[in-house]
Amino acid sequence: MKDDLAVACSGACMIHCLVTPIVIGFGTAGLLGDWFTSEWVHKVMLVPVILLAILSLPGAYRRHKNHWPLLLGGIGLSTMVSALIGPE
């Protein structure tokens, strides 16, 4: 169940990242473009991603004895968090 939620969050993130430039590129940015690019949207989306990673990655490592998902997930989370707290 946790893995399914994590996959859904990942898919939502991918859709967000793909749709934002398309919406802005077609000039319909307006309110929708402001919403897609606002920092609070990214912070709100990051909360379930972090929680699901904390819940699912250690268990997946114990079950499969494979360190790569844990390592890559940690790198991905670090990158996303640093993008929000670091300077532009």
Distance bins in CASP14 RR format, pairs under 12 A and 6 or more apart:
PFRMAT RR
TARGET T0000
AUTHOR 0000-0000-0000
RMODE 2
METHOD distances of the structure
MODEL  1
1 7 0 0 0 0 0 1 0 0 0 0 0
1 8 0 0 0 0 0 1 0 0 0 0 0
1 52 0 0 0 0 0 1 0 0 0 0 0
1 55 0 0 0 0 1 0 0 0 0 0 0
1 56 0 0 0 0 1 0 0 0 0 0 0
2 8 0 0 0 0 0 1 0 0 0 0 0
2 9 0 0 0 0 0 1 0 0 0 0 0
2 48 0 0 0 0 0 1 0 0 0 0 0
2 51 0 0 0 0 1 0 0 0 0 0 0
2 52 1 0 0 1 0 0 0 0 0 0 0
2 53 0 0 0 0 1 0 0 0 0 0 0
2 54 0 0 0 0 1 0 0 0 0 0 0
2 55 1 0 1 0 0 0 0 0 0 0 0
2 56 1 0 1 0 0 0 0 0 0 0 0
2 57 0 0 0 0 1 0 0 0 0 0 0
2 58 0 0 0 0 0 1 0 0 0 0 0
2 59 0 0 0 0 1 0 0 0 0 0 0
2 60 0 0 0 0 1 0 0 0 0 0 0
2 63 0 0 0 0 0 1 0 0 0 0 0
3 9 0 0 0 0 0 1 0 0 0 0 0
3 10 0 0 0 0 0 1 0 0 0 0 0
3 52 0 0 0 0 1 0 0 0 0 0 0
3 53 0 0 0 0 0 1 0 0 0 0 0
3 55 0 0 0 0 1 0 0 0 0 0 0
3 56 1 0 1 0 0 0 0 0 0 0 0
3 57 0 0 0 0 1 0 0 0 0 0 0
3 59 0 0 0 0 1 0 0 0 0 0 0
3 60 1 0 0 1 0 0 0 0 0 0 0
3 63 0 0 0 0 0 1 0 0 0 0 0
3 64 0 0 0 0 0 1 0 0 0 0 0
3 69 0 0 0 0 0 1 0 0 0 0 0
4 10 0 0 0 0 0 1 0 0 0 0 0
4 11 0 0 0 0 0 1 0 0 0 0 0
4 52 0 0 0 0 1 0 0 0 0 0 0
4 56 0 0 0 0 1 0 0 0 0 0 0
5 11 0 0 0 0 0 1 0 0 0 0 0
5 12 0 0 0 0 0 1 0 0 0 0 0
5 48 1 0 0 1 0 0 0 0 0 0 0
5 49 0 0 0 0 1 0 0 0 0 0 0
5 51 0 0 0 0 1 0 0 0 0 0 0
5 52 1 0 1 0 0 0 0 0 0 0 0
5 53 0 0 0 0 0 1 0 0 0 0 0
5 55 0 0 0 0 1 0 0 0 0 0 0
5 56 0 0 0 0 1 0 0 0 0 0 0
6 12 0 0 0 0 0 1 0 0 0 0 0
6 13 0 0 0 0 0 1 0 0 0 0 0
6 48 0 0 0 0 1 0 0 0 0 0 0
6 49 1 0 0 1 0 0 0 0 0 0 0
6 50 0 0 0 0 0 1 0 0 0 0 0
6 51 0 0 0 0 1 0 0 0 0 0 0
6 52 1 0 1 0 0 0 0 0 0 0 0
6 53 1 0 0 1 0 0 0 0 0 0 0
6 54 0 0 0 0 0 1 0 0 0 0 0
6 55 0 0 0 0 1 0 0 0 0 0 0
6 56 1 0 1 0 0 0 0 0 0 0 0
6 57 0 0 0 0 1 0 0 0 0 0 0
6 59 0 0 0 0 0 1 0 0 0 0 0
6 60 0 0 0 0 1 0 0 0 0 0 0
6 69 0 0 0 0 0 1 0 0 0 0 0
6 73 0 0 0 0 1 0 0 0 0 0 0
6 77 0 0 0 0 0 1 0 0 0 0 0
7 13 0 0 0 0 0 1 0 0 0 0 0
7 14 0 0 0 0 0 1 0 0 0 0 0
7 49 0 0 0 0 0 1 0 0 0 0 0
7 52 0 0 0 0 1 0 0 0 0 0 0
7 53 0 0 0 0 0 1 0 0 0 0 0
7 56 0 0 0 0 1 0 0 0 0 0 0
8 14 0 0 0 0 0 1 0 0 0 0 0
8 15 0 0 0 0 0 1 0 0 0 0 0
8 45 0 0 0 0 0 1 0 0 0 0 0
8 48 0 0 0 0 1 0 0 0 0 0 0
8 49 0 0 0 0 0 1 0 0 0 0 0
8 52 0 0 0 0 1 0 0 0 0 0 0
8 56 0 0 0 0 0 1 0 0 0 0 0
9 15 0 0 0 0 0 1 0 0 0 0 0
9 16 0 0 0 0 0 1 0 0 0 0 0
9 44 0 0 0 0 0 1 0 0 0 0 0
9 45 1 0 0 1 0 0 0 0 0 0 0
9 46 0 0 0 0 1 0 0 0 0 0 0
9 47 0 0 0 0 1 0 0 0 0 0 0
9 48 1 0 1 0 0 0 0 0 0 0 0
9 49 1 0 1 0 0 0 0 0 0 0 0
9 50 0 0 0 0 1 0 0 0 0 0 0
9 51 0 0 0 0 1 0 0 0 0 0 0
9 52 1 0 0 1 0 0 0 0 0 0 0
9 53 0 0 0 0 1 0 0 0 0 0 0
9 55 0 0 0 0 0 1 0 0 0 0 0
9 56 0 0 0 0 0 1 0 0 0 0 0
9 77 0 0 0 0 0 1 0 0 0 0 0
9 80 0 0 0 0 0 1 0 0 0 0 0
10 16 0 0 0 0 0 1 0 0 0 0 0
10 17 0 0 0 0 0 1 0 0 0 0 0
10 45 0 0 0 0 0 1 0 0 0 0 0
10 48 0 0 0 0 0 1 0 0 0 0 0
10 49 1 0 0 1 0 0 0 0 0 0 0
10 52 0 0 0 0 1 0 0 0 0 0 0
10 53 0 0 0 0 0 1 0 0 0 0 0
10 56 0 0 0 0 0 1 0 0 0 0 0
10 72 0 0 0 0 0 1 0 0 0 0 0
10 73 0 0 0 0 0 1 0 0 0 0 0
10 76 0 0 0 0 0 1 0 0 0 0 0
10 77 0 0 0 0 0 1 0 0 0 0 0
10 80 0 0 0 0 0 1 0 0 0 0 0
11 17 0 0 0 0 1 0 0 0 0 0 0
11 18 0 0 0 0 1 0 0 0 0 0 0
11 19 0 0 0 0 0 1 0 0 0 0 0
11 45 0 0 0 0 0 1 0 0 0 0 0
11 48 0 0 0 0 0 1 0 0 0 0 0
11 49 0 0 0 0 0 1 0 0 0 0 0
12 18 0 0 0 0 0 1 0 0 0 0 0
12 19 0 0 0 0 0 1 0 0 0 0 0
12 41 0 0 0 0 0 1 0 0 0 0 0
12 42 0 0 0 0 0 1 0 0 0 0 0
12 44 0 0 0 0 0 1 0 0 0 0 0
12 45 1 0 0 1 0 0 0 0 0 0 0
12 46 0 0 0 0 0 1 0 0 0 0 0
12 48 0 0 0 0 1 0 0 0 0 0 0
12 49 0 0 0 0 1 0 0 0 0 0 0
12 52 0 0 0 0 0 1 0 0 0 0 0
13 19 0 0 0 0 0 1 0 0 0 0 0
13 20 0 0 0 0 0 1 0 0 0 0 0
13 41 0 0 0 0 0 1 0 0 0 0 0
13 42 0 0 0 0 1 0 0 0 0 0 0
13 44 0 0 0 0 0 1 0 0 0 0 0
13 45 1 0 0 1 0 0 0 0 0 0 0
13 46 0 0 0 0 1 0 0 0 0 0 0
13 48 0 0 0 0 0 1 0 0 0 0 0
13 49 1 0 0 1 0 0 0 0 0 0 0
13 52 0 0 0 0 0 1 0 0 0 0 0
13 76 0 0 0 0 0 1 0 0 0 0 0
13 77 0 0 0 0 0 1 0 0 0 0 0
13 80 0 0 0 0 1 0 0 0 0 0 0
14 20 0 0 0 0 0 1 0 0 0 0 0
14 45 0 0 0 0 0 1 0 0 0 0 0
14 49 0 0 0 0 0 1 0 0 0 0 0
15 22 0 0 0 0 0 1 0 0 0 0 0
15 23 0 0 0 0 0 1 0 0 0 0 0
15 36 0 0 0 0 0 1 0 0 0 0 0
15 45 0 0 0 0 0 1 0 0 0 0 0
16 22 0 0 0 0 0 1 0 0 0 0 0
16 23 0 0 0 0 0 1 0 0 0 0 0
16 32 0 0 0 0 0 1 0 0 0 0 0
16 33 0 0 0 0 0 1 0 0 0 0 0
16 35 0 0 0 0 0 1 0 0 0 0 0
16 36 1 0 0 1 0 0 0 0 0 0 0
16 37 0 0 0 0 0 1 0 0 0 0 0
16 38 0 0 0 0 0 1 0 0 0 0 0
16 41 1 0 0 1 0 0 0 0 0 0 0
16 42 0 0 0 0 1 0 0 0 0 0 0
16 44 0 0 0 0 0 1 0 0 0 0 0
16 45 1 0 0 1 0 0 0 0 0 0 0
16 46 0 0 0 0 0 1 0 0 0 0 0
16 49 0 0 0 0 0 1 0 0 0 0 0
17 23 0 0 0 0 0 1 0 0 0 0 0
17 36 0 0 0 0 1 0 0 0 0 0 0
17 37 0 0 0 0 0 1 0 0 0 0 0
17 41 0 0 0 0 0 1 0 0 0 0 0
17 42 0 0 0 0 0 1 0 0 0 0 0
17 45 0 0 0 0 0 1 0 0 0 0 0
17 80 0 0 0 0 0 1 0 0 0 0 0
17 83 0 0 0 0 0 1 0 0 0 0 0
18 24 0 0 0 0 0 1 0 0 0 0 0
18 36 0 0 0 0 0 1 0 0 0 0 0
19 25 0 0 0 0 0 1 0 0 0 0 0
19 26 0 0 0 0 0 1 0 0 0 0 0
19 28 0 0 0 0 0 1 0 0 0 0 0
19 29 0 0 0 0 0 1 0 0 0 0 0
19 32 0 0 0 0 1 0 0 0 0 0 0
19 33 0 0 0 0 1 0 0 0 0 0 0
19 35 0 0 0 0 0 1 0 0 0 0 0
19 36 1 0 0 1 0 0 0 0 0 0 0
19 37 0 0 0 0 0 1 0 0 0 0 0
19 41 0 0 0 0 0 1 0 0 0 0 0
20 26 0 0 0 0 0 1 0 0 0 0 0
20 28 0 0 0 0 0 1 0 0 0 0 0
20 29 0 0 0 0 1 0 0 0 0 0 0
20 32 0 0 0 0 1 0 0 0 0 0 0
20 33 1 0 0 1 0 0 0 0 0 0 0
20 34 0 0 0 0 0 1 0 0 0 0 0
20 35 0 0 0 0 1 0 0 0 0 0 0
20 36 1 0 1 0 0 0 0 0 0 0 0
20 37 1 0 0 1 0 0 0 0 0 0 0
20 38 0 0 0 0 0 1 0 0 0 0 0
20 41 0 0 0 0 1 0 0 0 0 0 0
20 42 0 0 0 0 0 1 0 0 0 0 0
20 45 0 0 0 0 0 1 0 0 0 0 0
21 27 0 0 0 0 0 1 0 0 0 0 0
21 29 0 0 0 0 0 1 0 0 0 0 0
21 33 0 0 0 0 0 1 0 0 0 0 0
21 36 0 0 0 0 1 0 0 0 0 0 0
21 37 0 0 0 0 1 0 0 0 0 0 0
22 28 0 0 0 0 1 0 0 0 0 0 0
22 29 0 0 0 0 0 1 0 0 0 0 0
22 32 0 0 0 0 0 1 0 0 0 0 0
22 33 0 0 0 0 0 1 0 0 0 0 0
22 36 0 0 0 0 1 0 0 0 0 0 0
23 29 1 0 0 1 0 0 0 0 0 0 0
23 30 0 0 0 0 1 0 0 0 0 0 0
23 31 0 0 0 0 0 1 0 0 0 0 0
23 32 1 0 1 0 0 0 0 0 0 0 0
23 33 1 0 1 0 0 0 0 0 0 0 0
23 34 0 0 0 0 0 1 0 0 0 0 0
23 35 0 0 0 0 1 0 0 0 0 0 0
23 36 1 0 0 1 0 0 0 0 0 0 0
23 37 0 0 0 0 1 0 0 0 0 0 0
24 30 0 0 0 0 1 0 0 0 0 0 0
24 32 0 0 0 0 1 0 0 0 0 0 0
24 33 1 0 1 0 0 0 0 0 0 0 0
24 34 0 0 0 0 1 0 0 0 0 0 0
24 35 0 0 0 0 0 1 0 0 0 0 0
24 36 1 0 0 1 0 0 0 0 0 0 0
24 37 1 0 0 1 0 0 0 0 0 0 0
25 32 0 0 0 0 0 1 0 0 0 0 0
25 33 0 0 0 0 1 0 0 0 0 0 0
25 36 0 0 0 0 0 1 0 0 0 0 0
25 37 0 0 0 0 0 1 0 0 0 0 0
26 32 0 0 0 0 0 1 0 0 0 0 0
26 33 0 0 0 0 0 1 0 0 0 0 0
27 33 0 0 0 0 1 0 0 0 0 0 0
28 34 0 0 0 0 0 1 0 0 0 0 0
28 35 0 0 0 0 0 1 0 0 0 0 0
28 36 0 0 0 0 0 1 0 0 0 0 0
29 35 0 0 0 0 1 0 0 0 0 0 0
29 36 0 0 0 0 1 0 0 0 0 0 0
29 37 0 0 0 0 1 0 0 0 0 0 0
29 38 0 0 0 0 0 1 0 0 0 0 0
30 36 0 0 0 0 1 0 0 0 0 0 0
30 37 0 0 0 0 0 1 0 0 0 0 0
30 38 0 0 0 0 0 1 0 0 0 0 0
31 37 0 0 0 0 0 1 0 0 0 0 0
31 38 0 0 0 0 0 1 0 0 0 0 0
32 38 0 0 0 0 0 1 0 0 0 0 0
32 41 0 0 0 0 0 1 0 0 0 0 0
33 41 0 0 0 0 0 1 0 0 0 0 0
34 40 0 0 0 0 0 1 0 0 0 0 0
34 41 0 0 0 0 1 0 0 0 0 0 0
35 41 1 0 0 1 0 0 0 0 0 0 0
35 42 0 0 0 0 0 1 0 0 0 0 0
35 44 0 0 0 0 0 1 0 0 0 0 0
35 45 0 0 0 0 0 1 0 0 0 0 0
36 42 0 0 0 0 1 0 0 0 0 0 0
36 45 0 0 0 0 0 1 0 0 0 0 0
38 44 0 0 0 0 1 0 0 0 0 0 0
38 45 0 0 0 0 0 1 0 0 0 0 0
38 84 0 0 0 0 0 1 0 0 0 0 0
39 45 0 0 0 0 0 1 0 0 0 0 0
39 46 0 0 0 0 0 1 0 0 0 0 0
39 83 0 0 0 0 0 1 0 0 0 0 0
39 84 1 0 0 1 0 0 0 0 0 0 0
39 85 0 0 0 0 0 1 0 0 0 0 0
39 86 0 0 0 0 0 1 0 0 0 0 0
39 88 0 0 0 0 0 1 0 0 0 0 0
40 46 0 0 0 0 0 1 0 0 0 0 0
40 47 0 0 0 0 0 1 0 0 0 0 0
40 84 0 0 0 0 0 1 0 0 0 0 0
41 47 0 0 0 0 0 1 0 0 0 0 0
41 84 0 0 0 0 0 1 0 0 0 0 0
42 49 0 0 0 0 0 1 0 0 0 0 0
42 80 0 0 0 0 1 0 0 0 0 0 0
42 81 0 0 0 0 0 1 0 0 0 0 0
42 83 1 0 0 1 0 0 0 0 0 0 0
42 84 1 0 1 0 0 0 0 0 0 0 0
42 85 0 0 0 0 0 1 0 0 0 0 0
43 49 0 0 0 0 0 1 0 0 0 0 0
43 50 0 0 0 0 0 1 0 0 0 0 0
43 80 0 0 0 0 0 1 0 0 0 0 0
43 81 0 0 0 0 0 1 0 0 0 0 0
43 83 0 0 0 0 0 1 0 0 0 0 0
43 84 1 0 0 1 0 0 0 0 0 0 0
43 85 0 0 0 0 1 0 0 0 0 0 0
44 50 0 0 0 0 0 1 0 0 0 0 0
44 84 0 0 0 0 0 1 0 0 0 0 0
45 51 0 0 0 0 0 1 0 0 0 0 0
45 52 0 0 0 0 0 1 0 0 0 0 0
45 80 0 0 0 0 1 0 0 0 0 0 0
45 83 0 0 0 0 0 1 0 0 0 0 0
45 84 0 0 0 0 0 1 0 0 0 0 0
46 52 0 0 0 0 0 1 0 0 0 0 0
46 53 0 0 0 0 0 1 0 0 0 0 0
46 76 0 0 0 0 0 1 0 0 0 0 0
46 77 0 0 0 0 1 0 0 0 0 0 0
46 78 0 0 0 0 0 1 0 0 0 0 0
46 79 0 0 0 0 0 1 0 0 0 0 0
46 80 1 0 1 0 0 0 0 0 0 0 0
46 81 1 0 0 1 0 0 0 0 0 0 0
46 82 0 0 0 0 0 1 0 0 0 0 0
46 83 0 0 0 0 1 0 0 0 0 0 0
46 84 1 0 0 1 0 0 0 0 0 0 0
46 85 0 0 0 0 0 1 0 0 0 0 0
47 53 0 0 0 0 0 1 0 0 0 0 0
47 54 0 0 0 0 0 1 0 0 0 0 0
47 77 0 0 0 0 0 1 0 0 0 0 0
47 80 0 0 0 0 0 1 0 0 0 0 0
47 81 0 0 0 0 0 1 0 0 0 0 0
47 84 0 0 0 0 0 1 0 0 0 0 0
48 54 0 0 0 0 0 1 0 0 0 0 0
48 55 0 0 0 0 0 1 0 0 0 0 0
48 56 0 0 0 0 0 1 0 0 0 0 0
49 55 0 0 0 0 0 1 0 0 0 0 0
49 56 0 0 0 0 0 1 0 0 0 0 0
49 57 0 0 0 0 0 1 0 0 0 0 0
49 73 0 0 0 0 1 0 0 0 0 0 0
49 74 0 0 0 0 0 1 0 0 0 0 0
49 76 0 0 0 0 1 0 0 0 0 0 0
49 77 1 0 0 1 0 0 0 0 0 0 0
49 79 0 0 0 0 0 1 0 0 0 0 0
49 80 1 0 0 1 0 0 0 0 0 0 0
49 81 0 0 0 0 1 0 0 0 0 0 0
49 84 0 0 0 0 0 1 0 0 0 0 0
50 56 0 0 0 0 0 1 0 0 0 0 0
50 57 0 0 0 0 0 1 0 0 0 0 0
50 73 0 0 0 0 0 1 0 0 0 0 0
50 74 0 0 0 0 0 1 0 0 0 0 0
50 76 0 0 0 0 0 1 0 0 0 0 0
50 77 1 0 0 1 0 0 0 0 0 0 0
50 78 0 0 0 0 0 1 0 0 0 0 0
50 80 0 0 0 0 1 0 0 0 0 0 0
50 81 1 0 0 1 0 0 0 0 0 0 0
50 84 0 0 0 0 0 1 0 0 0 0 0
51 57 0 0 0 0 0 1 0 0 0 0 0
51 77 0 0 0 0 0 1 0 0 0 0 0
52 58 0 0 0 0 0 1 0 0 0 0 0
52 59 0 0 0 0 0 1 0 0 0 0 0
52 60 0 0 0 0 0 1 0 0 0 0 0
52 73 0 0 0 0 0 1 0 0 0 0 0
52 77 0 0 0 0 0 1 0 0 0 0 0
53 59 0 0 0 0 0 1 0 0 0 0 0
53 60 0 0 0 0 1 0 0 0 0 0 0
53 61 0 0 0 0 0 1 0 0 0 0 0
53 69 0 0 0 0 1 0 0 0 0 0 0
53 70 0 0 0 0 1 0 0 0 0 0 0
53 72 0 0 0 0 0 1 0 0 0 0 0
53 73 1 0 0 1 0 0 0 0 0 0 0
53 74 1 0 0 1 0 0 0 0 0 0 0
53 75 0 0 0 0 0 1 0 0 0 0 0
53 76 0 0 0 0 1 0 0 0 0 0 0
53 77 1 0 1 0 0 0 0 0 0 0 0
53 78 0 0 0 0 0 1 0 0 0 0 0
53 80 0 0 0 0 1 0 0 0 0 0 0
53 81 0 0 0 0 0 1 0 0 0 0 0
54 60 0 0 0 0 0 1 0 0 0 0 0
54 70 0 0 0 0 0 1 0 0 0 0 0
54 73 0 0 0 0 0 1 0 0 0 0 0
54 74 0 0 0 0 0 1 0 0 0 0 0
54 77 0 0 0 0 1 0 0 0 0 0 0
56 62 0 0 0 0 0 1 0 0 0 0 0
56 63 0 0 0 0 0 1 0 0 0 0 0
56 64 0 0 0 0 0 1 0 0 0 0 0
56 69 0 0 0 0 1 0 0 0 0 0 0
56 70 0 0 0 0 0 1 0 0 0 0 0
56 73 0 0 0 0 1 0 0 0 0 0 0
56 74 0 0 0 0 0 1 0 0 0 0 0
56 77 0 0 0 0 0 1 0 0 0 0 0
57 63 0 0 0 0 0 1 0 0 0 0 0
57 64 0 0 0 0 0 1 0 0 0 0 0
57 66 0 0 0 0 0 1 0 0 0 0 0
57 67 0 0 0 0 0 1 0 0 0 0 0
57 68 0 0 0 0 0 1 0 0 0 0 0
57 69 1 0 0 1 0 0 0 0 0 0 0
57 70 1 0 1 0 0 0 0 0 0 0 0
57 71 0 0 0 0 1 0 0 0 0 0 0
57 72 0 0 0 0 1 0 0 0 0 0 0
57 73 1 0 0 1 0 0 0 0 0 0 0
57 74 1 0 0 1 0 0 0 0 0 0 0
57 75 0 0 0 0 0 1 0 0 0 0 0
57 76 0 0 0 0 0 1 0 0 0 0 0
57 77 0 0 0 0 1 0 0 0 0 0 0
58 64 0 0 0 0 0 1 0 0 0 0 0
58 67 0 0 0 0 0 1 0 0 0 0 0
58 69 0 0 0 0 0 1 0 0 0 0 0
58 70 1 0 0 1 0 0 0 0 0 0 0
58 73 0 0 0 0 0 1 0 0 0 0 0
58 74 0 0 0 0 0 1 0 0 0 0 0
59 65 0 0 0 0 0 1 0 0 0 0 0
59 66 0 0 0 0 0 1 0 0 0 0 0
59 69 0 0 0 0 1 0 0 0 0 0 0
59 70 0 0 0 0 1 0 0 0 0 0 0
60 66 1 0 0 1 0 0 0 0 0 0 0
60 67 0 0 0 0 0 1 0 0 0 0 0
60 68 0 0 0 0 0 1 0 0 0 0 0
60 69 1 0 1 0 0 0 0 0 0 0 0
60 70 1 0 0 1 0 0 0 0 0 0 0
60 71 0 0 0 0 0 1 0 0 0 0 0
60 72 0 0 0 0 0 1 0 0 0 0 0
60 73 0 0 0 0 0 1 0 0 0 0 0
61 67 1 0 0 1 0 0 0 0 0 0 0
61 68 0 0 0 0 1 0 0 0 0 0 0
61 69 1 0 0 1 0 0 0 0 0 0 0
61 70 1 0 1 0 0 0 0 0 0 0 0
61 71 0 0 0 0 1 0 0 0 0 0 0
61 72 0 0 0 0 0 1 0 0 0 0 0
61 73 0 0 0 0 0 1 0 0 0 0 0
61 74 0 0 0 0 0 1 0 0 0 0 0
62 69 0 0 0 0 0 1 0 0 0 0 0
62 70 0 0 0 0 1 0 0 0 0 0 0
63 69 0 0 0 0 0 1 0 0 0 0 0
63 70 0 0 0 0 0 1 0 0 0 0 0
64 70 0 0 0 0 1 0 0 0 0 0 0
66 72 0 0 0 0 0 1 0 0 0 0 0
67 73 0 0 0 0 0 1 0 0 0 0 0
67 74 0 0 0 0 0 1 0 0 0 0 0
68 74 0 0 0 0 0 1 0 0 0 0 0
68 75 0 0 0 0 0 1 0 0 0 0 0
69 75 0 0 0 0 0 1 0 0 0 0 0
69 76 0 0 0 0 0 1 0 0 0 0 0
69 77 0 0 0 0 0 1 0 0 0 0 0
70 76 0 0 0 0 0 1 0 0 0 0 0
70 77 0 0 0 0 0 1 0 0 0 0 0
71 77 0 0 0 0 0 1 0 0 0 0 0
71 78 0 0 0 0 0 1 0 0 0 0 0
72 78 0 0 0 0 0 1 0 0 0 0 0
72 79 0 0 0 0 0 1 0 0 0 0 0
73 79 0 0 0 0 1 0 0 0 0 0 0
73 80 0 0 0 0 1 0 0 0 0 0 0
73 81 0 0 0 0 0 1 0 0 0 0 0
74 80 0 0 0 0 1 0 0 0 0 0 0
74 81 0 0 0 0 1 0 0 0 0 0 0
74 82 0 0 0 0 0 1 0 0 0 0 0
75 81 0 0 0 0 0 1 0 0 0 0 0
75 82 0 0 0 0 0 1 0 0 0 0 0
76 82 0 0 0 0 1 0 0 0 0 0 0
76 83 0 0 0 0 1 0 0 0 0 0 0
77 83 0 0 0 0 0 1 0 0 0 0 0
77 84 0 0 0 0 0 1 0 0 0 0 0
78 84 0 0 0 0 0 1 0 0 0 0 0
78 85 0 0 0 0 0 1 0 0 0 0 0
78 86 0 0 0 0 0 1 0 0 0 0 0
79 85 0 0 0 0 0 1 0 0 0 0 0
79 86 0 0 0 0 0 1 0 0 0 0 0
80 86 0 0 0 0 0 1 0 0 0 0 0
82 88 0 0 0 0 0 1 0 0 0 0 0
END
